[in-house]
């Protein structure tokens, strides 16, 4: 039953869920549209990956101390995850934008060819599926995700210590 009382685990998991949930109202403020799919999507503000790993690292620091090996492991893990979110995953998302544009241009060209005149739009769309473009994060999204995780872990720790 120690698992149920593992503060770093629960701080990280709840920070991820909190960051995913808060994307909906933030997007509403920006666009005046509610998009519930953001709760389960990748990318966006704030980064739930960053919130999770920083909440984990912060809670390990609060429980085990800054000099612990466990803190060092979780801090390096957080750095790698946050670097990856702004690097490889973001670049993959930018490439998806270009590939989707090429796909649309190619589809337009193909639609003018005689063979495609007999197909329905649905049949054409099935052949050209869009790639997911929102894969990674801008540095500001990672920063605020990290800040969210740190603040979340400190608030939870203070609430649980007070109990």
Secondary structure, DSSP 8 states (H G I E B T S, - for coil): -GGGG-HHHHHHHHHHHHHHHHHHHHHHHHHS---GGGGG-SSSSS-HHHHHHHHHHHHHHHHH-TTSHHHHHHHHHHHHHHHHHHTHHHHHHHHHHHHHHHHHHHHHHHHTSGGGGGS-HHHHHHHS-------S--HHHHHHHHHHHHHHHHHHHHHHHH-
